[in-house]
Amino acid sequence: MPAAIRLSAAAWYGHCAPWAAELHARALYADGAFDDLHAFAEKLADGHPEHLRSLAPIQARALLFAGRQDRAEEIARHT
């Protein structure tokens, strides 16, 4: 998984496109790197808030796995 995360990060930083943001978020999710996923979403919110919609389902699932149902529901309502 570390290679997938590095490649998806390179795609994001190289293209800054919604598909690249989603790809990187999925790689972080698959690796169970939920803290890194949330940090990426916060960074995305600052620089590219228009891309957050594609991350919402992934971020909500990560929050559910982390036992944060309240926050997951909040994210799901905003999409």
C-alpha positions in Angstrom: 0.0 0.0 0.0 2.7 2.6 0.6 3.6 2.5 -3.1 -0.1 3.1 -4.0 -0.3 6.0 -1.5 2.9 7.6 -3.0 1.7 7.2 -6.5 -1.8 8.6 -5.7 -0.1 11.6 -3.9 2.0 12.2 -6.9 -1.1 12.2 -9.1 -2.8 14.7 -6.8 0.2 17.0 -6.5 0.8 16.7 -10.3 -2.7 17.3 -11.5 -4.9 18.8 -8.6 -7.9 17.3 -10.3 -11.0 15.8 -8.6 -10.2 12.3 -9.9 -6.7 12.6 -8.4 -8.0 13.7 -5.0 -10.5 10.8 -4.9 -7.7 8.4 -6.0 -5.5 9.5 -3.1 -8.3 9.4 -0.6 -9.2 5.9 -1.7 -5.6 4.8 -1.3 -5.4 6.3 2.2 -8.7 4.7 3.1 -7.6 1.2 1.8 -4.5 1.5 3.9 -6.5 2.4 7.0 -4.7 5.7 7.3 -7.8 7.5 8.5 -5.9 10.3 10.3 -4.0 11.0 7.1 -7.2 10.9 5.1 -8.8 13.5 7.4 -5.7 15.7 7.2 -5.8 15.5 3.4 -9.5 16.5 3.4 -8.7 19.5 5.6 -5.9 20.5 3.4 -8.2 20.1 0.4 -10.9 22.2 2.0 -8.4 25.1 2.3 -7.1 25.0 -1.2 -9.7 23.2 -3.4 -13.0 23.0 -1.6 -14.8 22.2 -4.9 -13.1 18.7 -4.7 -14.5 17.8 -1.3 -17.8 16.4 -2.6 -15.9 13.5 -4.2 -14.2 12.7 -0.9 -17.3 12.8 1.3 -18.4 9.1 0.9 -14.8 7.9 1.6 -14.3 10.2 4.5 -17.7 9.3 6.0 -16.8 5.5 5.8 -13.5 6.2 7.5 -15.3 8.0 10.3 -17.7 5.1 10.7 -14.8 2.7 11.1 -13.2 5.1 13.6 -16.5 5.1 15.7 -17.4 8.7 14.8 -20.9 8.2 13.6 -22.0 11.7 14.5 -19.3 13.3 12.3 -19.9 10.8 9.5 -23.6 11.7 9.4 -22.7 15.4 9.4 -20.5 14.9 6.3 -23.1 12.8 4.6 -25.7 15.6 5.1 -23.5 18.2 3.5 -23.1 16.3 0.2 
